[in-house]
Amino acid sequence: MSVESLHAEIVALCADIHRAEYRLLELIAQLDAEKSWRHEAMPSCAHWLNAHCGLDLVTAREKVRIAHALPRLPLVRECFRSGELSYSKVRAITRVAGRENEAEIVAMARASTAAHVARNVAAMRQADRLSESKAAYDAYRHRTFTCHTEEDGTLLFEGRLPADQGALLVQALDRAMEWLARGNNERGSEAQLGEAAPAEGCGGAYLTEVPHAVRRADALAMLAERFLAEPPEADAGLNTADRFQITVHASAEALLEHGLVDPDDPPQIEDGPVLAAESLRRIACDSAIVRILESDGEPLDVGRKTRVISPALRRALKRRDRGCRFPSCTNTRFVDGHHVTHWADGGATRLDNLVLLCRHHHRLLHEGMYYIVKDGAGFIFCRGDGEEVSENFRPSRTTGSRSRSDPDRDRARRAPDGRRRTGARGTPC
């Protein structure tokens, strides 16, 4: 058999399998509609498939779901029936396709591999979830890290991080793994020149024989060791504009206040999860930005890397604020430079439009819990419901109240047309 014939037969057989999968799902939909599985006292159609067809319960439930989704998606159904779309692609796109976007999603599925379709659908679903009010803050609020020692003395841990913190951890681990592999390869080369053989797992065999999960565990231990050996100083690089070593792709529109996030092109960490619009604006508040001009997805021009807050301006800001400016906060380390009026909304990168905030309060401000208004040479912090935050602030049980009334300050909180200023998702800003 020639190579061309081999390829053609494999493709034809796969198309036959796709058509057979479509027919199977048609029959499953009919089976579930008639409820004929009930006479065997099965709790569901999926359980019948599990018992009679050898499918595991998760796979059976997925097939029932897809079988019920296909009747409302005529274009997907036709492409699947003809063998043009595989079961893997149909499984993914039936999670997000509807009457209004079916044609666009089918076109994407036709032009992409199954892996690309799965990634695109995952990004669309993440963007949809993050469009809900305070979804990004909920992810931050539920961050956890727990650990305990097993009977054999090993440490078992489990954690959950919001997208940006998770991306930083993964990148740090990847960098540490590269460093360990480089050092082991160098030791392996020395051993080949006649020196003592490296320890087990070292040398060139480290990358080929040691599992990825084990190398990542080594990297985590190395990060802890290096940190304890040389902890960062208060004025070290953690306070520079380049402290975020993660790459985020986002449209210019997504950075704007009230900017709508395109579900087909949401803000996304490179090779990682989708970000909420509030998280994007918080990260971009004090990070290096590279402008890329595109047309139909093709880059036309890549601008130079620009620093939002210069080192000289950061020094002046640090000298003025001495730490987080949020009332009653005493944090002086790991602080961010925050634009009171975001630079994406036309706010100037000047000292009178900047304020230092600790990471916690910076996140709260960008995600709608608090907002800032300028008051002459100073700043006023307010809760999302309008209550002014004073020193020794304790959250009030009431809403809609202010600590005191001041007509000048009230005017500062209003837009030029007299309406109350609002931020992302309708919160004051």
C-alpha positions as CSV (number, residue, x, y, z in Angstrom):
1,M,0.0,0.0,0.0
2,S,1.4,3.4,-1.0
3,V,1.7,6.2,1.5
4,E,-1.0,8.2,-0.2
5,S,-3.4,5.2,-0.1
6,L,-2.6,4.6,3.6
7,H,-3.3,8.2,4.5
8,A,-6.6,8.2,2.4
9,E,-7.9,5.0,4.0
10,I,-7.2,6.3,7.6
11,V,-9.0,9.5,6.9
12,A,-11.9,7.7,5.3
13,L,-12.2,5.3,8.2
14,C,-12.2,8.2,10.7
15,A,-15.0,9.9,8.7
16,D,-16.9,6.6,9.0
17,I,-16.3,6.5,12.7
18,H,-17.6,10.1,13.0
19,R,-20.8,9.2,11.1
20,A,-21.2,6.1,13.3
21,E,-20.9,8.3,16.4
22,Y,-23.5,10.6,15.1
23,R,-25.9,7.7,14.5
24,L,-25.2,6.4,18.0
25,L,-26.1,9.7,19.5
26,E,-29.3,9.9,17.5
27,L,-30.3,6.5,18.9
28,I,-29.3,7.5,22.4
29,A,-31.5,10.6,22.1
30,Q,-34.4,8.3,21.0
31,L,-33.7,5.9,23.8
32,D,-33.8,8.7,26.4
33,A,-36.9,10.3,24.9
34,E,-38.8,7.0,25.0
35,K,-37.6,6.2,28.5
36,S,-37.4,2.5,27.5
37,W,-34.5,2.0,29.9
38,R,-36.8,2.5,32.9
39,H,-38.1,-1.1,32.8
40,E,-34.8,-2.3,34.1
41,A,-35.0,0.1,37.1
42,M,-32.1,2.1,35.9
43,P,-31.8,5.6,37.4
44,S,-30.9,7.2,34.1
45,C,-30.1,6.6,30.4
46,A,-26.4,7.0,31.2
47,H,-26.6,4.2,33.7
48,W,-28.2,2.0,31.0
49,L,-25.3,2.7,28.7
50,N,-22.9,2.0,31.5
51,A,-24.5,-1.4,32.1
52,H,-25.2,-2.5,28.5
53,C,-22.6,-0.8,26.3
54,G,-19.4,-0.9,28.5
55,L,-19.2,2.9,28.7
56,D,-17.9,4.4,31.9
57,L,-20.5,6.6,33.6
58,V,-18.8,9.9,32.8
59,T,-18.5,9.1,29.1
60,A,-22.1,7.8,29.1
61,R,-23.4,11.1,30.6
62,E,-21.4,13.1,28.1
63,K,-23.0,11.2,25.2
64,V,-26.5,11.8,26.6
65,R,-25.7,15.5,27.0
66,I,-24.5,15.8,23.4
67,A,-27.4,13.8,22.1
68,H,-29.8,16.3,23.6
69,A,-27.8,19.3,22.4
70,L,-27.6,18.3,18.7
71,P,-31.3,18.8,17.8
72,R,-31.0,22.6,18.5
73,L,-27.8,22.9,16.5
74,P,-28.7,22.0,12.9
75,L,-25.4,23.1,11.3
76,V,-23.3,21.1,13.9
77,R,-25.6,18.1,13.4
78,E,-25.2,18.2,9.6
79,C,-21.4,18.5,9.8
80,F,-21.2,15.7,12.3
81,R,-23.6,13.4,10.4
82,S,-21.5,13.8,7.2
83,G,-18.3,13.0,9.1
84,E,-16.8,16.5,8.6
85,L,-16.7,17.2,12.4
86,S,-15.2,14.6,14.8
87,Y,-16.8,13.6,18.0
88,S,-14.0,15.4,20.0
89,K,-14.8,18.7,18.3
90,V,-18.6,18.2,18.7
91,R,-18.2,17.4,22.3
92,A,-16.4,20.7,22.9
93,I,-18.5,23.1,20.8
94,T,-21.9,21.8,22.0
95,R,-20.9,23.4,25.4
96,V,-20.9,26.9,23.9
97,A,-22.7,26.9,20.6
98,G,-26.2,28.4,20.3
99,R,-28.5,29.7,17.5
100,E,-26.7,33.1,17.4
101,N,-23.1,31.8,17.2
102,E,-23.4,28.3,15.7
103,A,-22.1,29.3,12.2
104,E,-19.1,31.1,13.6
105,I,-18.1,28.3,16.0
106,V,-18.5,25.6,13.3
107,A,-16.2,27.6,11.0
108,M,-13.7,27.8,13.8
109,A,-14.0,24.0,14.4
110,R,-13.5,23.2,10.7
111,A,-10.3,25.2,10.5
112,S,-8.8,24.1,13.8
113,T,-7.4,20.9,15.3
114,A,-9.4,19.2,18.1
115,A,-6.9,20.5,20.6
116,H,-7.3,24.1,19.4
117,V,-11.1,23.8,19.5
118,A,-10.9,22.5,23.1
119,R,-8.7,25.4,24.1
120,N,-10.8,28.0,22.4
121,V,-14.0,26.6,24.0
122,A,-12.4,26.6,27.4
123,A,-11.4,30.2,27.0
124,M,-14.9,31.2,25.9
125,R,-16.4,29.4,29.0
126,Q,-13.9,31.1,31.3
127,A,-14.7,34.5,29.8
128,D,-18.4,33.8,30.3
129,R,-18.0,32.9,34.0
130,L,-15.7,35.9,34.6
131,S,-18.3,38.2,33.2
132,E,-20.4,37.6,36.3
133,S,-20.2,40.3,39.0
134,K,-17.2,39.9,41.3
135,A,-16.1,36.6,39.8
136,A,-12.4,37.6,39.9
137,Y,-12.6,38.8,43.5
138,D,-14.3,35.5,44.4
139,A,-11.4,33.6,42.9
140,Y,-9.0,35.7,45.0
141,R,-11.1,35.3,48.1
142,H,-11.0,31.5,47.8
143,R,-7.3,31.2,47.5
144,T,-6.0,28.5,49.8
145,F,-2.9,26.5,50.6
146,T,-3.1,23.6,53.1
147,C,-0.5,21.1,54.1
148,H,0.0,18.3,56.5
149,T,2.6,15.6,57.3
150,E,1.9,12.0,56.4
151,E,2.8,9.1,58.6
152,D,5.9,8.4,56.5
153,G,7.1,12.0,57.1
154,T,6.3,13.4,53.7
155,L,4.5,16.7,53.3
156,L,1.2,16.6,51.4
157,F,-0.2,19.9,50.3
158,E,-3.1,21.3,48.2
159,G,-3.8,24.8,47.0
160,R,-5.9,27.1,44.9
161,L,-4.7,30.4,43.4
162,P,-6.3,33.0,41.2
163,A,-5.2,33.1,37.6
164,D,-2.4,35.7,37.9
165,Q,-0.9,34.3,41.0
166,G,-1.1,30.8,39.6
167,A,0.7,31.9,36.4
168,L,3.5,33.5,38.5
169,L,4.0,30.2,40.4
170,V,4.0,28.1,37.3
171,Q,6.5,30.3,35.6
172,A,8.8,30.4,38.7
173,L,8.7,26.5,38.8
174,D,9.4,26.3,35.1
175,R,12.4,28.7,35.5
176,A,13.7,26.6,38.4
177,M,13.3,23.4,36.4
178,E,15.3,24.9,33.6
179,W,18.0,25.9,36.1
180,L,18.1,22.4,37.7
181,A,18.3,20.7,34.3
182,R,21.1,23.0,33.1
183,G,23.1,22.3,36.3
184,N,22.6,18.5,36.0
185,N,23.6,18.5,32.4
186,E,26.8,20.3,33.2
187,R,27.6,17.8,35.9
188,G,26.8,15.0,33.5
189,S,29.3,16.5,31.0
190,E,32.0,16.7,33.7
191,A,31.5,13.0,34.6
192,Q,32.0,12.0,30.9
193,L,35.4,13.8,31.1
194,G,36.6,11.3,33.7
195,E,35.3,12.8,37.0
196,A,33.2,11.0,39.4
197,A,29.8,9.9,38.1
198,P,27.0,12.2,39.0
199,A,24.4,11.2,41.6
200,E,21.4,9.2,40.5
201,G,19.0,11.4,38.4
202,C,21.7,13.9,37.5
203,G,23.4,14.5,34.1
204,G,21.6,14.1,30.8
205,A,19.4,11.3,32.3
206,Y,17.7,13.9,34.6
207,L,15.5,15.2,31.7
208,T,14.9,11.8,30.1
209,E,14.5,9.5,33.1
210,V,13.1,11.7,35.9
211,P,9.3,12.3,35.5
212,H,8.1,15.9,35.0
213,A,6.2,15.8,38.3
214,V,9.3,14.8,40.2
215,R,11.4,17.6,38.5
216,R,8.7,20.1,39.4
217,A,8.8,18.9,43.1
218,D,12.6,19.5,43.0
219,A,12.1,22.9,41.6
220,L,9.6,23.8,44.4
221,A,12.1,22.7,47.0
222,M,14.9,24.7,45.3
223,L,12.7,27.9,45.3
224,A,12.2,27.5,49.0
225,E,15.9,26.9,49.7
226,R,17.0,29.9,47.6
227,F,14.4,32.2,49.2
228,L,15.6,31.2,52.7
229,A,19.2,31.5,51.8
230,E,18.8,35.0,50.3
231,P,15.4,36.6,51.3
232,P,14.4,39.7,49.3
233,E,15.1,43.1,50.8
234,A,12.3,45.5,51.3
235,D,13.6,47.7,48.4
236,A,14.5,44.8,46.1
237,G,13.1,44.3,42.6
238,L,9.7,43.1,43.9
239,N,8.6,46.8,43.8
240,T,9.7,47.5,40.2
241,A,7.4,47.8,37.3
242,D,8.7,44.5,35.9
243,R,7.9,42.4,38.9
244,F,5.1,40.7,36.9
245,Q,6.9,38.2,34.8
246,I,3.8,36.9,33.1
247,T,2.6,37.8,29.6
248,V,-1.1,38.8,29.2
249,H,-2.7,39.2,25.8
250,A,-5.6,41.7,25.7
251,S,-7.3,44.0,23.3
252,A,-7.1,47.8,23.9
253,E,-10.9,47.9,24.3
254,A,-10.8,45.4,27.2
255,L,-8.6,47.8,29.2
256,L,-11.1,50.6,29.0
257,E,-13.5,51.3,31.8
258,H,-16.8,49.6,31.0
259,G,-14.9,48.0,28.1
260,L,-16.7,44.9,26.9
261,V,-14.7,41.7,26.8
262,D,-15.0,39.9,23.4
263,P,-15.7,36.2,24.2
264,D,-13.8,35.3,21.0
265,D,-10.7,37.3,22.1
266,P,-10.8,37.6,25.9
267,P,-7.9,38.9,28.0
268,Q,-5.7,35.8,28.6
269,I,-2.5,34.8,30.2
270,E,-0.2,33.4,27.5
271,D,-0.8,29.6,27.4
272,G,-3.0,30.0,30.5
273,P,-6.4,31.0,31.7
274,V,-8.7,33.9,30.8
275,L,-8.6,37.0,33.1
276,A,-11.5,39.1,34.2
277,A,-11.5,42.7,33.0
278,E,-11.0,43.9,36.5
279,S,-7.9,41.7,37.0
280,L,-6.5,42.9,33.6
281,R,-6.8,46.6,34.6
282,R,-5.2,45.9,38.0
283,I,-2.2,44.1,36.4
284,A,-1.9,46.7,33.7
285,C,-2.0,49.5,36.3
286,D,1.7,49.2,36.9
287,S,3.3,46.9,34.3
288,A,5.3,47.0,31.1
289,I,3.1,47.3,28.0
290,V,3.8,46.3,24.4
291,R,1.4,47.7,21.7
292,I,0.7,45.3,18.8
293,L,-1.4,46.6,15.9
294,E,-3.3,43.9,14.2
295,S,-5.6,43.4,11.2
296,D,-7.8,40.3,11.1
297,G,-5.5,38.7,13.7
298,E,-2.3,39.4,11.7
299,P,0.3,41.6,13.4
300,L,1.1,44.7,11.4
301,D,3.3,46.6,13.8
302,V,4.8,45.9,17.2
303,G,5.6,48.9,19.3
304,R,8.4,49.3,21.8
305,K,8.1,48.1,25.4
306,T,7.0,51.1,27.5
307,R,7.1,51.4,31.3
308,V,3.9,52.8,32.8
309,I,5.6,54.2,35.9
310,S,9.3,55.3,35.5
311,P,11.8,54.4,38.3
312,A,12.3,58.1,39.1
313,L,8.5,58.6,39.5
314,R,8.3,55.5,41.6
315,R,10.9,56.8,44.0
316,A,9.0,60.0,44.4
317,L,5.7,58.1,44.9
318,K,7.4,55.9,47.5
319,R,8.8,58.9,49.3
320,R,5.4,60.7,49.4
321,D,3.2,57.8,50.4
322,R,5.7,55.7,52.5
323,G,3.5,52.6,51.9
324,C,-0.2,51.7,51.3
325,R,-2.4,54.7,51.4
326,F,-5.6,52.8,52.3
327,P,-6.8,54.1,55.6
328,S,-5.5,52.1,58.6
329,C,-3.3,49.9,56.4
330,T,0.3,49.8,57.6
331,N,1.8,47.7,54.8
332,T,5.0,49.3,53.5
333,R,6.3,46.3,51.4
334,F,5.1,44.7,48.2
335,V,3.0,47.7,47.2
336,D,1.7,48.7,43.7
337,G,1.5,52.1,42.0
338,H,-2.2,52.6,41.3
339,H,-3.6,55.1,38.7
340,V,-6.6,56.8,40.3
341,T,-7.8,57.5,36.8
342,H,-6.5,54.5,34.8
343,W,-4.1,55.3,32.0
344,A,-6.3,53.4,29.6
345,D,-9.1,55.9,30.3
346,G,-6.8,58.8,29.7
347,G,-5.3,59.2,33.2
348,A,-1.9,60.7,33.3
349,T,1.1,58.9,34.7
350,R,1.8,61.8,37.1
351,L,2.4,61.9,40.8
352,D,-1.0,63.6,41.5
353,N,-2.8,60.7,39.7
354,L,-0.8,57.9,41.5
355,V,-1.1,56.3,44.9
356,L,0.6,53.4,46.5
357,L,-1.6,50.4,47.5
358,C,-0.7,47.0,48.9
359,R,-1.6,44.0,46.8
360,H,-4.8,43.3,48.8
361,H,-6.3,46.7,48.6
362,H,-5.2,47.2,45.0
363,R,-7.2,44.1,44.1
364,L,-10.2,45.3,46.1
365,L,-10.2,48.7,44.4
366,H,-10.1,47.2,40.9
367,E,-12.7,44.7,41.6
368,G,-15.4,47.1,42.8
369,M,-15.2,46.9,46.6
370,Y,-13.8,50.4,47.0
371,Y,-13.0,53.4,44.9
372,I,-10.9,56.6,45.2
373,V,-11.7,60.2,44.4
374,K,-9.2,63.1,44.4
375,D,-9.7,65.8,47.0
376,G,-7.4,68.7,46.2
377,A,-3.9,67.4,46.9
378,G,-5.2,64.3,48.7
379,F,-7.3,61.2,48.1
380,I,-10.6,60.0,49.6
381,F,-11.3,56.3,49.8
382,C,-14.9,55.2,49.7
383,R,-16.7,51.9,49.8
384,G,-18.6,50.7,46.8
385,D,-21.9,51.8,48.4
386,G,-20.6,55.4,48.9
387,E,-19.5,55.3,52.6
388,E,-16.3,57.2,53.1
389,V,-13.4,55.2,54.6
390,S,-11.7,57.0,57.5
391,E,-8.7,56.0,59.7
392,N,-9.5,53.1,62.0
393,F,-12.2,52.2,59.5
394,R,-14.4,49.2,60.3
395,P,-17.0,48.1,57.7
396,S,-20.4,49.3,58.5
397,R,-23.5,47.1,58.7
398,T,-25.5,49.7,56.9
399,T,-25.2,50.7,53.3
400,G,-25.6,54.0,51.5
401,S,-24.3,56.1,54.4
402,R,-21.2,58.4,54.6
403,S,-19.2,59.3,57.6
404,R,-19.9,63.0,56.9
405,S,-21.4,65.2,54.3
406,D,-19.3,67.6,52.2
407,P,-20.8,69.3,49.1
408,D,-17.3,69.7,47.5
409,R,-16.4,66.1,48.0
410,D,-19.9,65.0,46.7
411,R,-19.3,67.0,43.5
412,A,-15.9,65.3,43.1
413,R,-17.7,62.0,43.1
414,R,-20.0,63.1,40.2
415,A,-19.3,63.2,36.5
416,P,-19.5,66.6,34.6
417,D,-23.1,65.9,33.7
418,G,-24.0,65.6,37.4
419,R,-24.5,61.8,37.4
420,R,-22.7,59.6,40.0
421,R,-19.5,58.2,38.6
422,T,-19.6,54.5,38.1
423,G,-16.8,52.0,37.6
424,A,-16.7,48.5,36.3
425,R,-20.1,46.7,36.7
426,G,-21.7,49.8,38.0
427,T,-19.6,50.4,41.1
428,P,-18.5,54.0,41.9
429,C,-15.0,54.9,40.8
